[in-house]
Amino acid sequence: MGVSGSGKSTIADHLAKRLGWRYEDGDRFHPPANVAKMSAGHPLTDEDRWPWLKAIADEIDRLAASGERAVIACSALKRAYRDILVHGREDVRIVFLQGTQELIAERLAARKGHFMPPGLLTSQFRTLEPPETDERPIKVSIDAPVEAILDDIVSQLNLVSQ
């Protein structure tokens, strides 16, 4: 989890490969109306997000029921959003990719072809509710090479990569 440009898709994809798990990008669960709204530079409301979060939570349940493991990239900026995704499951963990607004703005400025315009970054930081200790978050700094971030995450998960 983290704001747009924090590296969610990159880190989640690489982490899934390292662990031998499936990777899913939470953006694919957005209804077309949400993508159009963000592409037009308008932040989503909670009402826009509920169906999206429910779709991701349903996918988590489907994967768990089938015995699959996955890493899902998703902004999950508020506690209420994370509560929907985790929904009391001990086997679902939140990885919080932390970075300064300045560093992430630089990354967004260099990114091409993504529906999230850099102008919405301030809105995302205003919305962000960093995870609390009781959520058992894995917190990592994005100001490091990808491999170092992955090592940190795997270490905190207490998993042996495959």
LUMMIPA-888941 format. One line per field, with one value per residue (C-alpha): residue number from 0; residue in one letter; x, z, y. Coordinates in steps of 0.25 Angstrom, whole numbers. Each point is the difference from the previous one (the first is absolute). Example, Ala and Ser with C-alpha at 12.3 -4.5 7.8 and 13.67 -1.06 7.14 Angstrom:
2
pos <- [0,1]
code <- [a,s]
x <- [49,6]
z <- [31,-2]
y <- [-18,14]
This chain:
162
pos <- [0,1,2,3,4,5,6,7,8,9,10,11,12,13,14,15,16,17,18,19,20,21,22,23,24,25,26,27,28,29,30,31,32,33,34,35,36,37,38,39,40,41,42,43,44,45,46,47,48,49,50,51,52,53,54,55,56,57,58,59,60,61,62,63,64,65,66,67,68,69,70,71,72,73,74,75,76,77,78,79,80,81,82,83,84,85,86,87,88,89,90,91,92,93,94,95,96,97,98,99,100,101,102,103,104,105,106,107,108,109,110,111,112,113,114,115,116,117,118,119,120,121,122,123,124,125,126,127,128,129,130,131,132,133,134,135,136,137,138,139,140,141,142,143,144,145,146,147,148,149,150,151,152,153,154,155,156,157,158,159,160,161]
code <- [m,g,v,s,g,s,g,k,s,t,i,a,d,h,l,a,k,r,l,g,w,r,y,e,d,g,d,r,f,h,p,p,a,n,v,a,k,m,s,a,g,h,p,l,t,d,e,d,r,w,p,w,l,k,a,i,a,d,e,i,d,r,l,a,a,s,g,e,r,a,v,i,a,c,s,a,l,k,r,a,y,r,d,i,l,v,h,g,r,e,d,v,r,i,v,f,l,q,g,t,q,e,l,i,a,e,r,l,a,a,r,k,g,h,f,m,p,p,g,l,l,t,s,q,f,r,t,l,e,p,p,e,t,d,e,r,p,i,k,v,s,i,d,a,p,v,e,a,i,l,d,d,i,v,s,q,l,n,l,v,s,q]
x <- [0,4,-3,1,15,5,3,-11,-1,15,2,-12,4,14,-4,-10,11,10,-11,-5,-14,-10,0,-12,-1,-11,-2,-7,-11,-4,-13,1,-7,11,11,-7,-1,14,5,-8,8,-11,3,-9,-10,-2,-13,8,10,-10,-3,15,4,-11,5,14,-5,-8,12,8,-11,0,15,0,-11,8,12,8,9,1,6,-10,4,-10,0,-8,2,-10,-2,-14,5,10,-10,-9,12,6,-14,6,8,14,5,-1,11,1,14,1,9,4,7,0,-10,12,7,-14,-3,13,-3,-14,6,8,-11,-7,-13,-7,-14,4,4,11,-9,-8,12,-3,-14,5,10,-12,-8,11,-2,13,-2,-1,8,-13,-1,14,5,13,6,11,7,0,13,8,2,-11,8,3,-15,-4,11,-6,-15,4,8,-12,-10,9,-1,11,-1,-1]
z <- [0,-2,-8,-15,-5,13,-8,4,-14,-1,14,0,-13,4,14,-6,-10,12,8,-11,2,-9,-3,-2,-2,8,-11,-9,9,-1,-8,-13,7,10,-10,-8,12,4,-15,0,13,10,13,3,12,10,-8,-12,7,8,-13,-4,14,1,-13,5,13,-8,-7,13,5,-14,1,14,-3,-11,8,-8,5,-6,1,-4,-2,5,5,13,5,11,12,-4,-14,6,10,-12,-7,12,7,12,-7,7,-14,-7,3,-4,-6,1,-10,7,-7,0,-9,-7,-4,-4,-8,-8,-3,-5,-9,-7,-1,-14,-3,13,2,14,-3,9,4,9,9,10,1,3,11,6,0,5,13,3,6,15,8,3,-16,1,-12,-7,-2,-10,-5,-15,0,-3,-12,-3,5,13,2,-3,10,10,-3,0,13,7,-5,6,-13,-8,-14,-10]
y <- [0,14,13,0,-1,-7,-12,-9,-7,-2,-5,-9,-6,-3,-5,-9,-6,-1,-8,-8,6,6,15,9,15,6,10,-11,-1,15,2,8,12,1,-1,11,9,-2,2,13,5,-2,-7,-12,1,-11,-4,-2,-9,-9,-9,0,-5,-10,-6,-1,-6,-10,-4,-2,-9,-8,-2,-4,-10,-6,-1,10,11,14,13,11,15,9,14,-3,14,0,-9,-3,-4,-10,-5,-5,-6,-7,-3,-6,-10,-4,-4,13,10,15,5,15,6,13,12,15,8,6,-14,-5,13,-2,-15,4,11,-10,-11,-1,-7,-1,5,7,14,6,11,-9,-4,12,-6,-14,5,8,-13,-9,-6,-8,-14,-1,-10,-9,-2,-7,8,-3,14,2,12,2,7,-12,-10,-10,-12,7,3,-14,-5,9,-5,-15,2,6,-10,-11,-8,-7,4,-11]
